Amino acid sequence: MKYRFIEDPGHGWLEVQVSEIQRLGVGRSISRYSYLKGDRAYLEEDCDLAVFIKAKEAAGESVEMVRVYQENTPIRNYETWGLK
């Protein structure tokens, strides 16, 4: 499956449906450094992205990323993940 990996000058996030994180059972493993807006989560690149990829691999599913650069992304202003 293809996912958008959104980068700004200082960081990057993988855009994922919240329902997919819940389906994989890793919601409680996602840190407060990831963000949430509506039904989309933005998984930070340092730790949470790896949690998601490992869960996808364990489920026999692949992750293909499409890189998107945004000089001023609004992601940093979204709600932090917390325990969803």
MOQUIZI-V83041 format. One line per field, one symbol per residue. phi: phi as a letter, one per 40 degrees, with the letter a starting at -180 (. if undefined). burial: + if it has 24 or more other ideal C-beta (glycine too) atoms within 12 Angstrom, else -. A space follows every 10 residues. Layout:
phi: ???
burial: ???
//
This chain:
phi: .cbcbcbbcb aaaccbcdcc ccdcgbdccc ccccbbagcb bbccccbccc dccccccccg bbbbbbcbcb dbccdccccc dgcc
burial: --+++++--- ++++++-+-+ +--+-++--+ +-++++---+ +++++--++- +++-++---- --+-+----- --+-+----- +--+
//
